[in-house]
Amino acid sequence: MKHWIEAARLRTLPLSVSGIIVGSMYALRPTDTIETPTEVFSWKIFALAMLTTLGLQILSNFANDYGDGMKGTDNADRVGPKRAIQSGVISPAAMKQAIVITSILTLISSILLIYEAFKDTNIGYSLFYLVLGILAIASAIRYTVGNTAYGYRGFGDIFVFVFFGLVSTLGVNFLYSKQLDFDLFLPATAIGLLSVGVLNLNNMRDEASDRKSNKNTIVVKIGGAKAKKYHYFLIVLAMVLVVTFAVLSDYRLDQYLFLLAYIPLTKHLITVHKNQEPRALDPELKKLAVSTFALSVLLALCMVSLIQDIIVNLFMGGR
């Protein structure tokens, strides 16, 4: 069990649900047209969305372990904790079976989520989300598995941006509201950029070993120096987009609490700027992931104004 927990890479899970938190709390926010936010928000949808997203992340981690392990990318040159197949604690056959089981469980969870959101109405939406769920599962696997794995061709950044940012945030919000809110594009894009930042940081750390293994990530293609500039662009633009969203949403002064998350993000940028040895970037992975999660939680709380408003609306009937 210990080895399977390690293979699931628990430290990556908070980052994966950041978009779900923001998209869900956006549905719970007070508005001029909705007197009771629970008319839109549903705890069942929230729970199933979280479960489905966690399933996709764990599936991606299992598939990444399997794909890189079978291709020999996870070798002695790799920085960071040893992977399950690399160290031999889990066999390739067992990991492949785990990928199949996790795929099935995640698909079941996504179907339950779709049914809870649309019931027996909006068949078109249900089919669209079903196809989207299948594509997400396939994409999670194909990142490193197979001869045409897109993670080895420099397309991993696109997958992370789309699914961890746009689909996660906008997609879950649509399940509540049944409409696309364009104002949410700004924080959705920001979370997507920060998630890409985590991947880029991982690829910066592994540039040398990835280059030897012919894993042509964007970092391998453009080189470490340009990858740093790319990293600054991702993080800074994300920070600007969230502030822009707050300004356009006419946030009060107390609703800018999310700016606290900019402190560790700024420190992270300074660390990356000073870094001369890519292998030393490993600790920054967790810091950036946690900072992104913290930003999403703080922004979500700011969206619903004050936490006591949630308690009053959900449990006291607005009294």
C-alpha angles and dihedrals in degrees: 000000000000091000093048091051089051090048090053087060098218092196089069095055100080090055092052094058096046093097092046091055094049095043092047097047089048086062090051096051119114113256138178092249100043116061094183115036091205087073085079105020122077126188090206092058090045093051094046092046090052091047093049093048093048089050091053092049094049089046090052091050093050091047091047091052091049097043097046091041094053093044092050093240090126098069141130091290093060119106122222133032117342115258123239098252092038091056094040096236090121122035122230090243092054092047091049089052090049090053091054093047093046090048091054094046091048091049091051090050092050092050091052089049092051092048093048090051100044106015108189094330130082094036090175092059091046093054091046092053091045091055089045090052092050091048090050091052092047092047092050089056099039093054091092105354122097137016092287097047105158093211087069091053100053099260098111092097091059093050093049093047094049100042102031094040118023102022095039096049104029094032096055092044090054089055088063104036101028088221137086113248109203093197087069091062091084099058090036090056091045093054090047091052093048090049090052086050090060090051092046091051089051090050092047089054092048098040096116096047093041091052091053090049094048091244097151102202120167088261091055090048098048101027133239098285094055090040088062091054089047088052093052089050093052096049099039094046090050090053092048093049094053092050090047089052091052092049094048089047090055093237118192119237092262090054091067090077088116088075087081087076089060090071096069090037091056092046088050092054091050091051092050091047092054095042117114099167114059092203089064090064092077096096089051091065093070092041093054093045092050092045090053091049091048091050091051093050094046092046090049091053090049090051092059090044101225132010092234089062088062092050093048095048097043104037108019101042092242094300 
